[in-house]
């Protein structure tokens, strides 16, 4: 988050510096170019004054010597050009009259006025600065003085000033970043700790708390509210689990006494109607016992929500013998490739598979139960498939609800809690349990789990 915040701040600072610096850079180019142009224009005007006197007297020798000395001293070529386009005098030969800027300047000068005065030279342009000054005025122009100045010094001066501007803009920007870094860490530290506490609570650690001491007041209040919320949720969960556990334990003794009393009534029941009522009472007492056992199991399993790695093939080794004994005459096939590792709630996956296989054996009405698995899409997929009657689409949609039982299984022992608890267990490990039709008939219970990291390799 800190990096993302700085990535947002730094471009804004760069844009702000650019918004201020780019106009200043343009102004530097214009100022330096204008100063150089005015300096060259002053020299050209002086030469034009000398040339006007020299042309009037017919003595051009002194003018030629002045042009040559000027060229040697400053490296700027200069020439006196007649109105017919011939070079009357020049500091060097040949003089480049064919240059486009020179042609445009001469055309303007012979018309009695100066050419373009705004000649901005950018650092990346390797061009010469051309200044053309007419000799004479208006219709009395008799010649023109041309100077061609290299712009290396001008471009270097612009680059130096641009460098100074860049440093001037960079220093405050670095200062802002230097201040923003610790400030951002101070602001985001409680956010990071709140995120860590949230992840810990989601993983089942209800004792995790956010930092209420560091950071801005708003974040401290948010952390305090979060901690209060976790306290409320934790107390509610503890009360709920304690109520279920206490109720189940407290009901065990009265239920056992009731069952014993019902059993003791058997010798005193004489007629057939009474014996049927006695049998129903015994069945209801046994059903109540199973419901209490299931509620206790659900309470224990709900308290184990942290996902842990498990070797699927090792787990199957301990559970398959019990499944085969339970299957009896039914055929049980196990086809899970070795090496599969998945994340499960502590002790959860074995209980889930026991429930799914047990349901397939007891309730499917089929002849074969197949347990198979595979690695798919970065996870582990385990199937418990039977070839029985299966469930309708509406029944599959309701089968994962608590206390739901299929109409045809109402007289079969069970509480309707098994699949619902299995689904909650798998969801707590980051996976899901789904029911699908099997081909050509039957039910396919599919468990999706996240892949556990290989031993010795960090996830």
C-alpha beads as a LAMMPS data file, in Angstrom:
LAMMPS data file: protein, C-alpha beads

459 atoms
458 bonds

1 atom types
1 bond types

-500.0 500.0 xlo xhi
-500.0 500.0 ylo yhi
-500.0 500.0 zlo zhi

Masses

1 110.0

Atoms # bond

1 1 1 0.000 0.000 0.000
2 1 1 2.888 2.350 0.768
3 1 1 4.358 1.798 -2.694
4 1 1 0.979 2.390 -4.341
5 1 1 0.551 5.627 -2.390
6 1 1 4.009 6.863 -3.417
7 1 1 3.310 5.843 -7.016
8 1 1 0.274 8.115 -6.822
9 1 1 2.066 11.025 -5.116
10 1 1 5.295 11.108 -7.145
11 1 1 3.633 11.470 -10.595
12 1 1 1.503 14.308 -9.209
13 1 1 4.645 16.040 -7.964
14 1 1 6.352 15.484 -11.320
15 1 1 3.301 16.906 -13.121
16 1 1 3.310 19.950 -10.815
17 1 1 7.030 20.572 -11.345
18 1 1 6.581 20.110 -15.098
19 1 1 3.652 22.545 -15.146
20 1 1 5.910 25.162 -13.569
21 1 1 9.158 24.194 -15.256
22 1 1 8.081 23.863 -18.891
23 1 1 6.980 27.528 -19.247
24 1 1 10.211 28.587 -17.532
25 1 1 12.202 26.433 -19.970
26 1 1 10.428 28.109 -22.908
27 1 1 11.173 31.521 -21.404
28 1 1 14.866 30.621 -21.041
29 1 1 15.070 29.656 -24.729
30 1 1 13.358 32.840 -25.839
31 1 1 15.446 35.068 -23.570
32 1 1 18.805 33.553 -24.549
33 1 1 17.888 33.524 -28.236
34 1 1 16.691 37.134 -28.112
35 1 1 19.833 38.306 -26.313
36 1 1 22.060 36.583 -28.861
37 1 1 19.979 37.947 -31.748
38 1 1 20.154 41.519 -30.417
39 1 1 23.913 41.214 -29.955
40 1 1 24.351 39.979 -33.557
41 1 1 21.928 42.650 -34.778
42 1 1 24.053 45.322 -33.124
43 1 1 27.172 44.028 -34.910
44 1 1 25.305 43.847 -38.222
45 1 1 24.038 47.415 -37.780
46 1 1 27.574 48.613 -37.151
47 1 1 28.802 46.878 -40.293
48 1 1 25.868 48.345 -42.255
49 1 1 26.895 51.839 -41.149
50 1 1 30.499 51.188 -42.182
51 1 1 29.375 49.680 -45.477
52 1 1 27.185 52.668 -46.333
53 1 1 30.164 55.017 -45.950
54 1 1 32.491 52.638 -47.799
55 1 1 30.101 52.282 -50.735
56 1 1 29.658 56.035 -50.927
57 1 1 33.428 56.602 -51.024
58 1 1 34.220 53.506 -53.102
59 1 1 36.764 52.245 -50.547
60 1 1 35.881 48.741 -49.325
61 1 1 39.308 47.633 -48.090
62 1 1 38.802 48.816 -44.533
63 1 1 35.401 47.135 -44.423
64 1 1 36.859 43.835 -45.670
65 1 1 39.567 43.932 -42.984
66 1 1 36.930 44.645 -40.333
67 1 1 34.809 41.672 -41.474
68 1 1 37.823 39.317 -41.469
69 1 1 38.949 40.462 -38.017
70 1 1 35.404 40.001 -36.688
71 1 1 35.272 36.467 -38.099
72 1 1 38.632 35.517 -36.594
73 1 1 37.724 36.949 -33.220
74 1 1 34.187 35.529 -32.830
75 1 1 33.983 32.775 -35.449
76 1 1 31.031 34.529 -37.093
77 1 1 31.110 34.834 -40.863
78 1 1 29.951 38.174 -42.306
79 1 1 29.483 39.543 -45.816
80 1 1 28.299 42.565 -47.760
81 1 1 25.852 41.548 -50.478
82 1 1 24.739 43.796 -53.317
83 1 1 21.177 44.181 -54.497
84 1 1 21.977 42.010 -57.496
85 1 1 22.844 39.101 -55.184
86 1 1 26.633 39.297 -55.598
87 1 1 29.009 39.197 -52.645
88 1 1 30.845 42.515 -52.557
89 1 1 33.008 41.704 -49.535
90 1 1 33.117 38.693 -47.170
91 1 1 35.088 37.416 -44.202
92 1 1 35.436 34.010 -45.853
93 1 1 34.915 32.459 -49.273
94 1 1 32.734 30.945 -50.494
95 1 1 29.945 32.604 -48.547
96 1 1 26.741 30.476 -48.302
97 1 1 24.183 32.678 -50.017
98 1 1 22.120 29.621 -50.961
99 1 1 21.118 28.985 -47.361
100 1 1 17.352 29.270 -47.076
101 1 1 17.489 31.623 -44.072
102 1 1 19.966 33.852 -45.891
103 1 1 17.737 34.017 -48.980
104 1 1 14.684 34.942 -46.907
105 1 1 16.663 37.588 -44.990
106 1 1 18.088 39.166 -48.147
107 1 1 14.675 39.319 -49.751
108 1 1 13.316 41.175 -46.736
109 1 1 16.368 43.473 -46.483
110 1 1 16.242 44.500 -50.145
111 1 1 12.612 45.352 -49.529
112 1 1 13.706 47.878 -46.948
113 1 1 12.990 46.063 -43.655
114 1 1 14.497 43.440 -41.408
115 1 1 13.494 39.788 -41.618
116 1 1 12.287 37.559 -38.796
117 1 1 13.385 38.844 -35.408
118 1 1 12.066 35.937 -33.273
119 1 1 14.581 33.172 -33.977
120 1 1 14.320 30.803 -30.996
121 1 1 17.058 28.187 -31.023
122 1 1 16.319 24.946 -29.138
123 1 1 19.111 22.815 -27.688
124 1 1 18.423 19.951 -30.087
125 1 1 18.451 22.185 -33.202
126 1 1 21.880 22.332 -34.900
127 1 1 21.168 25.519 -36.873
128 1 1 22.971 28.827 -37.404
129 1 1 21.605 32.215 -36.420
130 1 1 21.274 34.398 -39.527
131 1 1 20.978 38.196 -39.201
132 1 1 20.511 40.387 -42.316
133 1 1 20.678 44.185 -41.976
134 1 1 19.866 46.449 -44.927
135 1 1 22.391 49.150 -45.964
136 1 1 20.262 52.248 -46.524
137 1 1 16.600 52.694 -45.796
138 1 1 13.322 52.134 -47.604
139 1 1 13.764 52.561 -51.357
140 1 1 17.394 53.644 -50.950
141 1 1 18.687 50.174 -49.931
142 1 1 21.944 49.617 -51.855
143 1 1 23.197 46.429 -50.172
144 1 1 22.771 44.186 -47.136
145 1 1 25.065 42.924 -44.385
146 1 1 24.708 39.216 -43.569
147 1 1 26.116 37.517 -40.442
148 1 1 25.912 33.753 -39.847
149 1 1 26.551 32.823 -36.209
150 1 1 27.103 29.274 -34.899
151 1 1 24.721 28.499 -32.019
152 1 1 26.796 25.986 -30.054
153 1 1 27.380 28.452 -27.234
154 1 1 23.724 29.495 -27.217
155 1 1 22.495 25.893 -27.014
156 1 1 25.020 25.084 -24.267
157 1 1 23.857 28.105 -22.256
158 1 1 20.221 26.997 -22.601
159 1 1 21.094 23.465 -21.478
160 1 1 22.987 24.791 -18.446
161 1 1 20.040 26.895 -17.362
162 1 1 17.678 24.016 -17.949
163 1 1 19.885 21.892 -15.721
164 1 1 19.726 24.551 -13.006
165 1 1 15.927 24.653 -13.324
166 1 1 15.769 20.861 -13.112
167 1 1 17.843 20.886 -9.923
168 1 1 15.730 23.658 -8.451
169 1 1 12.607 21.601 -9.166
170 1 1 14.154 18.296 -8.090
171 1 1 15.263 19.449 -4.653
172 1 1 11.780 20.340 -3.339
173 1 1 10.306 17.270 -5.018
174 1 1 12.833 15.024 -3.251
175 1 1 12.114 16.910 -0.053
176 1 1 8.395 16.246 -0.399
177 1 1 9.055 12.557 -1.124
178 1 1 11.407 12.362 1.851
179 1 1 8.676 13.802 4.081
180 1 1 5.906 11.764 2.444
181 1 1 7.717 8.450 2.998
182 1 1 7.743 8.490 6.837
183 1 1 4.405 10.293 6.913
184 1 1 2.835 7.625 4.716
185 1 1 4.347 4.863 6.845
186 1 1 2.945 6.528 9.955
187 1 1 -0.513 6.804 8.386
188 1 1 -0.532 3.323 6.855
189 1 1 1.008 1.390 9.746
190 1 1 -2.317 1.084 11.616
191 1 1 -4.033 0.191 8.329
192 1 1 -1.534 -2.621 7.779
193 1 1 -1.957 -3.873 11.337
194 1 1 -5.727 -3.663 10.983
195 1 1 -5.462 -5.743 7.818
196 1 1 -3.313 -8.304 9.647
197 1 1 -5.786 -8.428 12.526
198 1 1 -8.691 -8.865 10.094
199 1 1 -6.909 -11.754 8.383
200 1 1 -6.187 -13.342 11.767
201 1 1 -9.829 -13.041 12.849
202 1 1 -10.952 -14.507 9.513
203 1 1 -8.583 -17.413 10.199
204 1 1 -10.302 -18.126 13.527
205 1 1 -8.044 -16.208 15.930
206 1 1 -10.632 -14.211 17.823
207 1 1 -7.951 -13.002 20.253
208 1 1 -6.294 -10.889 17.523
209 1 1 -6.565 -7.133 17.998
210 1 1 -5.737 -4.037 15.935
211 1 1 -3.331 -1.345 17.138
212 1 1 -5.254 1.483 18.827
213 1 1 -2.215 3.606 19.744
214 1 1 -0.486 4.555 16.467
215 1 1 -1.563 6.575 13.461
216 1 1 -4.051 9.403 12.908
217 1 1 -7.029 9.786 15.293
218 1 1 -9.498 8.549 12.654
219 1 1 -7.595 5.280 12.236
220 1 1 -7.250 4.869 15.988
221 1 1 -11.018 5.190 16.325
222 1 1 -11.473 2.681 13.494
223 1 1 -9.128 0.224 15.230
224 1 1 -10.975 0.666 18.519
225 1 1 -14.322 0.028 16.792
226 1 1 -12.882 -3.058 15.113
227 1 1 -11.603 -4.424 18.420
228 1 1 -14.969 -3.790 20.046
229 1 1 -16.696 -5.594 17.183
230 1 1 -14.354 -8.588 17.523
231 1 1 -15.047 -8.686 21.255
232 1 1 -18.809 -8.707 20.633
233 1 1 -18.541 -11.399 17.952
234 1 1 -16.212 -13.479 20.108
235 1 1 -18.518 -13.318 23.092
236 1 1 -21.509 -14.213 20.929
237 1 1 -19.709 -17.221 19.434
238 1 1 -18.495 -18.378 22.835
239 1 1 -21.990 -18.086 24.267
240 1 1 -23.459 -19.932 21.312
241 1 1 -20.963 -22.782 21.532
242 1 1 -21.234 -22.901 25.297
243 1 1 -25.020 -23.033 25.082
244 1 1 -25.001 -25.879 22.545
245 1 1 -22.365 -27.800 24.464
246 1 1 -23.970 -27.223 27.864
247 1 1 -27.450 -28.011 26.560
248 1 1 -26.210 -31.191 24.917
249 1 1 -24.328 -32.312 28.006
250 1 1 -27.135 -31.379 30.371
251 1 1 -29.658 -33.245 28.255
252 1 1 -27.615 -36.425 28.175
253 1 1 -28.536 -37.548 31.692
254 1 1 -32.287 -36.870 31.425
255 1 1 -32.255 -38.491 27.983
256 1 1 -30.459 -41.561 29.318
257 1 1 -32.951 -41.759 32.183
258 1 1 -35.823 -41.406 29.742
259 1 1 -34.415 -44.147 27.532
260 1 1 -33.977 -46.432 30.536
261 1 1 -37.512 -45.706 31.734
262 1 1 -38.930 -46.440 28.278
263 1 1 -36.978 -49.711 28.098
264 1 1 -38.273 -50.695 31.554
265 1 1 -41.820 -50.230 30.316
266 1 1 -41.455 -53.054 27.776
267 1 1 -42.582 -55.926 30.106
268 1 1 -45.651 -53.923 31.143
269 1 1 -46.936 -53.368 27.619
270 1 1 -49.445 -56.117 26.821
271 1 1 -51.425 -55.255 23.686
272 1 1 -50.143 -54.705 20.152
273 1 1 -51.095 -51.029 20.084
274 1 1 -49.099 -50.369 23.231
275 1 1 -46.047 -52.247 21.922
276 1 1 -46.136 -50.104 18.725
277 1 1 -46.256 -46.934 20.819
278 1 1 -43.401 -48.280 22.932
279 1 1 -41.311 -48.948 19.813
280 1 1 -41.938 -45.426 18.530
281 1 1 -40.874 -43.997 21.898
282 1 1 -37.642 -46.029 21.796
283 1 1 -36.896 -44.806 18.242
284 1 1 -37.542 -41.176 19.192
285 1 1 -35.247 -41.467 22.206
286 1 1 -32.499 -42.900 20.023
287 1 1 -33.041 -40.101 17.472
288 1 1 -32.713 -37.503 20.220
289 1 1 -29.439 -39.091 21.251
290 1 1 -28.117 -38.915 17.705
291 1 1 -29.146 -35.247 17.403
292 1 1 -27.307 -34.407 20.626
293 1 1 -24.183 -36.229 19.435
294 1 1 -24.302 -34.381 16.126
295 1 1 -24.730 -31.001 17.820
296 1 1 -21.715 -31.706 20.011
297 1 1 -19.684 -32.719 16.964
298 1 1 -20.778 -29.566 15.141
299 1 1 -19.716 -27.429 18.088
300 1 1 -16.274 -29.037 18.176
301 1 1 -15.805 -28.729 14.438
302 1 1 -16.950 -25.085 14.334
303 1 1 -14.151 -24.181 16.734
304 1 1 -11.510 -25.540 14.316
305 1 1 -11.376 -23.052 11.455
306 1 1 -7.674 -22.711 10.630
307 1 1 -6.719 -24.549 7.457
308 1 1 -3.865 -27.033 7.788
309 1 1 -2.073 -29.151 5.167
310 1 1 -2.927 -32.844 4.875
311 1 1 -1.647 -35.701 2.713
312 1 1 -4.758 -37.091 1.054
313 1 1 -3.319 -40.546 0.377
314 1 1 -2.129 -40.860 3.997
315 1 1 -5.559 -39.841 5.264
316 1 1 -7.233 -42.409 3.005
317 1 1 -4.983 -45.150 4.346
318 1 1 -6.519 -44.759 7.816
319 1 1 -10.134 -44.388 6.643
320 1 1 -10.553 -46.866 3.767
321 1 1 -10.621 -50.011 6.014
322 1 1 -13.539 -48.564 7.975
323 1 1 -15.343 -47.701 4.754
324 1 1 -14.921 -51.236 3.426
325 1 1 -16.297 -52.688 6.631
326 1 1 -19.258 -50.312 6.437
327 1 1 -19.854 -51.059 2.738
328 1 1 -20.355 -54.768 3.355
329 1 1 -21.596 -56.293 0.074
330 1 1 -21.357 -52.937 -1.784
331 1 1 -18.347 -52.399 -4.004
332 1 1 -15.938 -49.640 -2.851
333 1 1 -13.375 -48.246 -5.322
334 1 1 -10.639 -45.796 -4.318
335 1 1 -8.669 -44.057 -7.102
336 1 1 -6.800 -41.064 -5.696
337 1 1 -3.340 -40.323 -7.176
338 1 1 -0.463 -40.202 -4.684
339 1 1 1.121 -36.921 -3.696
340 1 1 -2.041 -34.829 -3.365
341 1 1 -1.797 -32.265 -0.550
342 1 1 -4.716 -30.063 0.432
343 1 1 -5.611 -27.482 3.070
344 1 1 -8.282 -28.649 5.506
345 1 1 -9.666 -27.597 8.886
346 1 1 -7.957 -29.548 11.686
347 1 1 -9.395 -33.044 11.647
348 1 1 -12.037 -31.968 9.143
349 1 1 -11.373 -33.759 5.843
350 1 1 -11.509 -37.253 7.347
351 1 1 -14.858 -36.472 8.975
352 1 1 -16.165 -35.028 5.708
353 1 1 -15.176 -38.082 3.685
354 1 1 -16.598 -40.394 6.377
355 1 1 -19.924 -38.583 6.127
356 1 1 -20.000 -38.568 2.321
357 1 1 -19.017 -42.234 1.994
358 1 1 -21.405 -43.228 4.791
359 1 1 -24.305 -41.423 3.095
360 1 1 -23.483 -43.072 -0.233
361 1 1 -23.456 -46.513 1.388
362 1 1 -26.564 -46.054 3.540
363 1 1 -28.786 -43.837 1.418
364 1 1 -27.890 -44.161 -2.268
365 1 1 -29.500 -47.540 -2.915
366 1 1 -26.679 -48.342 -5.349
367 1 1 -24.147 -51.149 -5.661
368 1 1 -20.880 -49.212 -6.080
369 1 1 -19.266 -46.266 -4.327
370 1 1 -16.209 -44.724 -5.959
371 1 1 -13.826 -42.324 -4.185
372 1 1 -11.472 -40.556 -6.595
373 1 1 -9.580 -37.312 -6.875
374 1 1 -7.326 -35.156 -9.000
375 1 1 -5.366 -31.911 -9.006
376 1 1 -7.172 -29.204 -10.974
377 1 1 -6.755 -25.429 -11.421
378 1 1 -4.261 -25.021 -8.608
379 1 1 -6.427 -27.007 -6.180
380 1 1 -7.496 -30.511 -5.209
381 1 1 -10.811 -32.058 -6.219
382 1 1 -12.161 -35.136 -4.386
383 1 1 -15.262 -37.033 -5.591
384 1 1 -17.509 -39.505 -3.784
385 1 1 -19.676 -41.022 -6.534
386 1 1 -22.387 -43.658 -6.274
387 1 1 -24.579 -45.395 -8.853
388 1 1 -27.802 -45.172 -6.837
389 1 1 -31.016 -43.254 -7.374
390 1 1 -29.423 -39.844 -6.820
391 1 1 -31.217 -36.608 -5.998
392 1 1 -33.385 -34.292 -8.069
393 1 1 -32.162 -30.749 -8.833
394 1 1 -34.394 -29.291 -6.092
395 1 1 -33.173 -31.899 -3.605
396 1 1 -29.522 -31.198 -4.464
397 1 1 -30.143 -27.478 -3.897
398 1 1 -31.600 -28.153 -0.420
399 1 1 -29.375 -31.033 0.660
400 1 1 -26.682 -28.787 2.184
401 1 1 -29.164 -27.078 4.515
402 1 1 -29.244 -28.052 8.167
403 1 1 -31.843 -30.653 9.196
404 1 1 -32.890 -31.315 5.580
405 1 1 -33.681 -34.921 4.688
406 1 1 -35.013 -36.455 1.499
407 1 1 -38.657 -37.568 1.786
408 1 1 -37.748 -41.197 1.040
409 1 1 -35.144 -41.183 3.850
410 1 1 -37.431 -39.992 6.643
411 1 1 -37.495 -43.478 8.189
412 1 1 -33.714 -43.963 7.889
413 1 1 -31.579 -43.130 10.916
414 1 1 -30.021 -39.669 10.626
415 1 1 -30.288 -36.035 11.714
416 1 1 -29.985 -34.056 8.463
417 1 1 -26.974 -32.172 9.823
418 1 1 -24.129 -34.151 8.274
419 1 1 -23.909 -32.564 4.809
420 1 1 -24.500 -29.059 6.187
421 1 1 -21.641 -29.428 8.668
422 1 1 -19.408 -30.858 5.942
423 1 1 -20.146 -27.865 3.688
424 1 1 -19.318 -25.426 6.501
425 1 1 -16.097 -27.270 7.283
426 1 1 -14.923 -27.191 3.690
427 1 1 -15.880 -23.512 3.342
428 1 1 -13.849 -22.660 6.468
429 1 1 -10.792 -24.170 4.730
430 1 1 -11.304 -21.965 1.656
431 1 1 -12.997 -24.670 -0.446
432 1 1 -16.529 -25.736 -1.238
433 1 1 -18.758 -28.806 -1.324
434 1 1 -21.149 -29.294 -4.239
435 1 1 -23.538 -32.043 -5.368
436 1 1 -23.882 -33.115 -9.007
437 1 1 -25.677 -35.893 -10.860
438 1 1 -23.533 -38.921 -11.711
439 1 1 -23.577 -40.670 -15.060
440 1 1 -25.646 -42.676 -15.945
441 1 1 -27.370 -42.276 -12.559
442 1 1 -26.483 -41.600 -8.948
443 1 1 -24.932 -38.725 -7.025
444 1 1 -21.460 -37.150 -7.257
445 1 1 -20.391 -35.241 -4.127
446 1 1 -17.427 -33.000 -5.068
447 1 1 -15.057 -31.455 -2.513
448 1 1 -12.874 -28.581 -3.782
449 1 1 -9.873 -27.698 -1.595
450 1 1 -6.925 -25.380 -1.931
451 1 1 -3.563 -27.002 -2.631
452 1 1 -1.204 -27.142 0.354
453 1 1 2.413 -26.029 -0.181
454 1 1 5.014 -28.744 -0.615
455 1 1 7.067 -29.460 2.466
456 1 1 10.132 -27.275 2.713
457 1 1 8.776 -24.734 0.193
458 1 1 7.298 -21.444 1.330
459 1 1 3.841 -20.715 -0.018

Bonds

1 1 1 2
2 1 2 3
3 1 3 4
4 1 4 5
5 1 5 6
6 1 6 7
7 1 7 8
8 1 8 9
9 1 9 10
10 1 10 11
11 1 11 12
12 1 12 13
13 1 13 14
14 1 14 15
15 1 15 16
16 1 16 17
17 1 17 18
18 1 18 19
19 1 19 20
20 1 20 21
21 1 21 22
22 1 22 23
23 1 23 24
24 1 24 25
25 1 25 26
26 1 26 27
27 1 27 28
28 1 28 29
29 1 29 30
30 1 30 31
31 1 31 32
32 1 32 33
33 1 33 34
34 1 34 35
35 1 35 36
36 1 36 37
37 1 37 38
38 1 38 39
39 1 39 40
40 1 40 41
41 1 41 42
42 1 42 43
43 1 43 44
44 1 44 45
45 1 45 46
46 1 46 47
47 1 47 48
48 1 48 49
49 1 49 50
50 1 50 51
51 1 51 52
52 1 52 53
53 1 53 54
54 1 54 55
55 1 55 56
56 1 56 57
57 1 57 58
58 1 58 59
59 1 59 60
60 1 60 61
61 1 61 62
62 1 62 63
63 1 63 64
64 1 64 65
65 1 65 66
66 1 66 67
67 1 67 68
68 1 68 69
69 1 69 70
70 1 70 71
71 1 71 72
72 1 72 73
73 1 73 74
74 1 74 75
75 1 75 76
76 1 76 77
77 1 77 78
78 1 78 79
79 1 79 80
80 1 80 81
81 1 81 82
82 1 82 83
83 1 83 84
84 1 84 85
85 1 85 86
86 1 86 87
87 1 87 88
88 1 88 89
89 1 89 90
90 1 90 91
91 1 91 92
92 1 92 93
93 1 93 94
94 1 94 95
95 1 95 96
96 1 96 97
97 1 97 98
98 1 98 99
99 1 99 100
100 1 100 101
101 1 101 102
102 1 102 103
103 1 103 104
104 1 104 105
105 1 105 106
106 1 106 107
107 1 107 108
108 1 108 109
109 1 109 110
110 1 110 111
111 1 111 112
112 1 112 113
113 1 113 114
114 1 114 115
115 1 115 116
116 1 116 117
117 1 117 118
118 1 118 119
119 1 119 120
120 1 120 121
121 1 121 122
122 1 122 123
123 1 123 124
124 1 124 125
125 1 125 126
126 1 126 127
127 1 127 128
128 1 128 129
129 1 129 130
130 1 130 131
131 1 131 132
132 1 132 133
133 1 133 134
134 1 134 135
135 1 135 136
136 1 136 137
137 1 137 138
138 1 138 139
139 1 139 140
140 1 140 141
141 1 141 142
142 1 142 143
143 1 143 144
144 1 144 145
145 1 145 146
146 1 146 147
147 1 147 148
148 1 148 149
149 1 149 150
150 1 150 151
151 1 151 152
152 1 152 153
153 1 153 154
154 1 154 155
155 1 155 156
156 1 156 157
157 1 157 158
158 1 158 159
159 1 159 160
160 1 160 161
161 1 161 162
162 1 162 163
163 1 163 164
164 1 164 165
165 1 165 166
166 1 166 167
167 1 167 168
168 1 168 169
169 1 169 170
170 1 170 171
171 1 171 172
172 1 172 173
173 1 173 174
174 1 174 175
175 1 175 176
176 1 176 177
177 1 177 178
178 1 178 179
179 1 179 180
180 1 180 181
181 1 181 182
182 1 182 183
183 1 183 184
184 1 184 185
185 1 185 186
186 1 186 187
187 1 187 188
188 1 188 189
189 1 189 190
190 1 190 191
191 1 191 192
192 1 192 193
193 1 193 194
194 1 194 195
195 1 195 196
196 1 196 197
197 1 197 198
198 1 198 199
199 1 199 200
200 1 200 201
201 1 201 202
202 1 202 203
203 1 203 204
204 1 204 205
205 1 205 206
206 1 206 207
207 1 207 208
208 1 208 209
209 1 209 210
210 1 210 211
211 1 211 212
212 1 212 213
213 1 213 214
214 1 214 215
215 1 215 216
216 1 216 217
217 1 217 218
218 1 218 219
219 1 219 220
220 1 220 221
221 1 221 222
222 1 222 223
223 1 223 224
224 1 224 225
225 1 225 226
226 1 226 227
227 1 227 228
228 1 228 229
229 1 229 230
230 1 230 231
231 1 231 232
232 1 232 233
233 1 233 234
234 1 234 235
235 1 235 236
236 1 236 237
237 1 237 238
238 1 238 239
239 1 239 240
240 1 240 241
241 1 241 242
242 1 242 243
243 1 243 244
244 1 244 245
245 1 245 246
246 1 246 247
247 1 247 248
248 1 248 249
249 1 249 250
250 1 250 251
251 1 251 252
252 1 252 253
253 1 253 254
254 1 254 255
255 1 255 256
256 1 256 257
257 1 257 258
258 1 258 259
259 1 259 260
260 1 260 261
261 1 261 262
262 1 262 263
263 1 263 264
264 1 264 265
265 1 265 266
266 1 266 267
267 1 267 268
268 1 268 269
269 1 269 270
270 1 270 271
271 1 271 272
272 1 272 273
273 1 273 274
274 1 274 275
275 1 275 276
276 1 276 277
277 1 277 278
278 1 278 279
279 1 279 280
280 1 280 281
281 1 281 282
282 1 282 283
283 1 283 284
284 1 284 285
285 1 285 286
286 1 286 287
287 1 287 288
288 1 288 289
289 1 289 290
290 1 290 291
291 1 291 292
292 1 292 293
293 1 293 294
294 1 294 295
295 1 295 296
296 1 296 297
297 1 297 298
298 1 298 299
299 1 299 300
300 1 300 301
301 1 301 302
302 1 302 303
303 1 303 304
304 1 304 305
305 1 305 306
306 1 306 307
307 1 307 308
308 1 308 309
309 1 309 310
310 1 310 311
311 1 311 312
312 1 312 313
313 1 313 314
314 1 314 315
315 1 315 316
316 1 316 317
317 1 317 318
318 1 318 319
319 1 319 320
320 1 320 321
321 1 321 322
322 1 322 323
323 1 323 324
324 1 324 325
325 1 325 326
326 1 326 327
327 1 327 328
328 1 328 329
329 1 329 330
330 1 330 331
331 1 331 332
332 1 332 333
333 1 333 334
334 1 334 335
335 1 335 336
336 1 336 337
337 1 337 338
338 1 338 339
339 1 339 340
340 1 340 341
341 1 341 342
342 1 342 343
343 1 343 344
344 1 344 345
345 1 345 346
346 1 346 347
347 1 347 348
348 1 348 349
349 1 349 350
350 1 350 351
351 1 351 352
352 1 352 353
353 1 353 354
354 1 354 355
355 1 355 356
356 1 356 357
357 1 357 358
358 1 358 359
359 1 359 360
360 1 360 361
361 1 361 362
362 1 362 363
363 1 363 364
364 1 364 365
365 1 365 366
366 1 366 367
367 1 367 368
368 1 368 369
369 1 369 370
370 1 370 371
371 1 371 372
372 1 372 373
373 1 373 374
374 1 374 375
375 1 375 376
376 1 376 377
377 1 377 378
378 1 378 379
379 1 379 380
380 1 380 381
381 1 381 382
382 1 382 383
383 1 383 384
384 1 384 385
385 1 385 386
386 1 386 387
387 1 387 388
388 1 388 389
389 1 389 390
390 1 390 391
391 1 391 392
392 1 392 393
393 1 393 394
394 1 394 395
395 1 395 396
396 1 396 397
397 1 397 398
398 1 398 399
399 1 399 400
400 1 400 401
401 1 401 402
402 1 402 403
403 1 403 404
404 1 404 405
405 1 405 406
406 1 406 407
407 1 407 408
408 1 408 409
409 1 409 410
410 1 410 411
411 1 411 412
412 1 412 413
413 1 413 414
414 1 414 415
415 1 415 416
416 1 416 417
417 1 417 418
418 1 418 419
419 1 419 420
420 1 420 421
421 1 421 422
422 1 422 423
423 1 423 424
424 1 424 425
425 1 425 426
426 1 426 427
427 1 427 428
428 1 428 429
429 1 429 430
430 1 430 431
431 1 431 432
432 1 432 433
433 1 433 434
434 1 434 435
435 1 435 436
436 1 436 437
437 1 437 438
438 1 438 439
439 1 439 440
440 1 440 441
441 1 441 442
442 1 442 443
443 1 443 444
444 1 444 445
445 1 445 446
446 1 446 447
447 1 447 448
448 1 448 449
449 1 449 450
450 1 450 451
451 1 451 452
452 1 452 453
453 1 453 454
454 1 454 455
455 1 455 456
456 1 456 457
457 1 457 458
458 1 458 459
